Amino acid sequence: MFVSACFLFLSRFSSQYEEKDPKTHEGLNLEKMTTKALFEYYKLEDSTQQFTGHAIALQPDEGYMNRPAKETLELIKLYAYSVSRYGNSPYIYPVYGLGGLPEGFSRLCAIHGGTYMLNKVGFERTHPITRTDAACG
């Protein structure tokens, strides 16, 4: 029970933390404080530290423990934002198989005014006047 309460305090701190608002820093300097020191400040057990660092902040190794805590805290905030935005998981999965991935890219391209061609061989772009491969536009 105590472990979950400690993690809850860290979670609450990360959700309320705003870099530009010192009132949300709780007197902590996350630029100088390491992630290890932040976890110790919130009295997280080793297993909770491992889970937070690797499963939530997606850190591949233990090097993040000696880097500034601000980096890890931003990743924790990103994870929480993704969960709140996309439902039960912070990851986006295609609903109808992998064919949804190129469709998503083509929709995104169309939103930004581009053309996305599926199943087409690449072509060479040349400037219409100089006949060089310089991009125009």
C-alpha positions in Angstrom: 0.0 0.0 0.0 2.8 2.4 0.9 4.6 1.7 -2.4 1.5 2.8 -4.4 1.1 5.9 -2.3 4.7 7.0 -2.9 4.3 6.4 -6.7 1.0 8.4 -6.5 2.9 11.4 -5.0 5.4 11.3 -7.8 2.7 10.9 -10.4 0.8 13.9 -8.9 4.0 15.9 -8.9 4.8 15.1 -12.5 1.3 16.0 -13.7 1.3 19.4 -11.9 4.9 20.2 -12.8 5.4 23.2 -15.2 8.9 24.2 -16.0 8.0 27.9 -16.2 6.1 28.0 -12.9 8.4 27.7 -9.8 5.3 27.1 -7.5 5.0 23.7 -9.1 8.6 22.7 -8.4 8.1 21.9 -4.7 11.5 23.4 -4.0 13.2 20.9 -6.3 15.8 21.9 -8.9 15.2 19.2 -11.5 18.0 20.6 -13.7 20.6 19.6 -11.1 18.8 16.8 -9.3 19.4 13.3 -10.8 16.5 10.9 -11.5 17.9 8.6 -8.7 17.7 11.5 -6.2 14.2 12.3 -7.3 13.1 8.7 -6.9 14.8 8.6 -3.4 13.0 11.9 -2.5 9.7 10.2 -3.2 10.9 7.0 -1.4 10.2 4.7 -4.4 11.3 1.1 -4.0 13.8 -0.4 -6.5 11.0 -2.3 -8.3 8.9 0.8 -8.6 12.0 2.8 -9.9 12.6 0.1 -12.5 9.0 0.1 -13.6 8.9 3.9 -13.8 12.1 4.2 -15.7 11.8 1.4 -18.1 8.0 0.8 -18.6 6.8 4.4 -18.3 9.7 6.6 -19.3 10.9 3.9 -21.8 14.6 4.2 -20.8 16.7 1.4 -22.4 19.4 1.2 -19.7 20.2 2.5 -16.2 22.1 5.6 -17.5 19.0 7.8 -17.0 19.3 7.4 -13.2 22.4 9.7 -13.3 21.0 12.3 -15.7 18.9 15.3 -14.7 15.5 14.3 -13.4 13.8 16.8 -15.6 14.3 14.5 -18.6 12.7 11.6 -17.0 9.9 13.7 -15.5 9.0 15.0 -19.0 8.9 11.4 -20.3 6.6 10.4 -17.4 4.3 13.4 -18.3 4.3 12.4 -22.0 3.3 8.8 -21.0 0.4 10.2 -18.8 -0.7 12.5 -21.6 -0.7 9.7 -24.1 -2.8 7.4 -21.8 -5.3 10.2 -21.3 -5.5 10.9 -25.0 -5.6 7.4 -26.5 -7.4 5.4 -23.8 -6.1 2.4 -21.9 -2.7 2.4 -23.6 -0.3 5.1 -24.5 0.5 3.4 -27.8 -1.5 3.7 -31.0 -2.3 0.3 -32.6 -3.9 -0.1 -36.1 -7.4 -1.3 -35.7 -7.7 -3.2 -39.1 -4.2 -4.6 -39.4 -1.0 -3.1 -40.7 -2.7 -1.6 -43.8 -3.9 1.2 -41.5 -0.3 2.5 -41.1 0.1 3.7 -44.7 -3.4 5.0 -44.6 -2.6 7.1 -41.5 0.5 8.5 -43.2 -1.4 9.4 -46.4 -4.1 11.1 -44.3 -1.5 13.1 -42.4 0.2 14.0 -45.7 -3.1 15.2 -47.1 -3.8 17.3 -44.1 -0.5 19.2 -44.7 -1.2 19.6 -48.4 1.0 16.9 -49.7 0.5 13.9 -52.0 1.3 10.4 -50.8 1.4 7.7 -53.4 1.0 4.0 -52.5 2.4 1.2 -54.7 4.3 3.6 -57.0 7.9 3.4 -58.0 9.9 6.4 -57.0 10.5 9.0 -59.6 13.2 11.7 -60.2 12.3 15.3 -59.6 13.9 17.8 -61.9 13.5 21.5 -62.3 11.4 22.2 -65.4 13.7 24.8 -66.8 17.2 23.9 -65.6 16.7 20.2 -65.8 18.7 19.8 -62.6 17.6 17.9 -59.6 17.2 21.1 -57.5 14.0 21.2 -55.5 11.6 24.0 -56.4 8.9 25.6 -54.4 
